[in-house]
Amino acid sequence: MSNKDKIARVHEVMQELSLTHIKDTKVGGTVIRGISGGEKRRVTIGIELLSSPSVLLLDEPTSGLSSTDALNVTNAIKELARKGRTVILTVHQPRSDIYELFDDLLLLSQGKVVYFGKAQTAAAYFESLGHECPVGWNVADYFLDLITLHQEGNTDREEAYSREDFAKKYSDYLASNPNAHLTQLLKEHQNTSEKTERDALLNQFRKEYSTQYATTTLTQTFLLTQRSMTNLARHPTIFQASAFIHVVFALVVGSLFSGLKERPEMGAVSFNISIALFFITSFLATMTFSAMPQFIIERSLFLRERAAGMYRTSSYFMAKTIVETLSYTVLTVVFVVITYYLIGLHGSLLYCFVLVAVFVNVALSLIAAIGAGAENAEVGMNILSLVNTMAMLFSGFIVSRSDIPRGWIWAFWASYYQWAFSGLLDNEFSGGSEKGVATLAYFGMDGVEWLTKWRAVLVLLGYYILFRFIGFLLLLSKRA
């Protein structure tokens, strides 16, 4: 479809659901009031209508709505049915005027059919079984009371109902009534000539449309990225709060380490600057981990949308990667530029930008990997805490490389903290000065000539790609 046709389709759906008057209104949430509950429900239905489905399945579309909003939603659904769509919905305790809108009614009790037929003849059916709806009662409420099997605390009337097997009575009714609604439908379905014709049309459709999606992966990625950026612009509170915290802590860390003198007992070792470098990486990683709960929430939304066939997993993952990488890189740059000048670092400022930005995105990718596989935010945070603590413990700062037992040296090289800390040390102290040489020797970095600062960046990039790939595979395996 051309973009013009797509826009026209959107306006058509809005008119179908009587949403035109709110087309420029934000949906809203807990902070912004936005549209009403009934209008939100119709917007949700409208999203599914964009692809013009012939069958619409709705699970309790009136739940949680006021009686007026519930009626408005049901009227909109009824209008869709009048225009030729098949609408199947579940509903609990509909008010009387909503019940009057139903064409067909299927009543279930413990998974068994107790009635299937025209909604307006249901009362007559149960009356024929000796159960006449009392005058003034809502017939839907009466049916629910009638067919519900109560286990405890039954009244005399409920005990009488529970002894009746309505599913068995309905089965007998079908067997003895050739004109029953369900019997007629089954006869139509068993018409082999019609079934053969439908199968032929379905096979022809499958050959003509060989792909599940109407757009390419690149188009979906662009649109999902655009959506994420729009959401970020409309709801900037979380990003603004994170930026504020980064600035405040950058000022605190920068001012704290700018006024400290070298510890005399450490001799020529620049210990305070080393602490500052480690603290920078630790703080940024910890701040990044706060994104775990939000990731779990977004994952739930993704699973629902993917199950509805809206887009590919790869498109969603690439869009999320782009938006997260850009936003967290901006926060990193702000933090680094403040701490660099306040502490009085002497290494390359550009390198600090690059390494710390890559390191933060490695931590973010670790969240993506764990969050994609974790059952919930609590499990994800526990796993993340374990991995992060191990990585921090073997960073080379708490215990230097030369002091780590041989059996644990693999954990040192596996620690993404170690690569970031080593890169920053090399950037700050590789000039050949007496103090720089002593500092590198203290942390066991003087004898590792191949570990240059740019190789540390490359290793971190490898971690970034690895964690993202693992997260992608786990998302592929997830089901809604």
Summary of the structure (lengths in Angstrom):
residues: 480
radius of gyration: 32.1
end to end distance: 29.0
largest distance: 102.1
contacts: 1358
relative contact order: 0.06
helix: 68%
strand: 5%
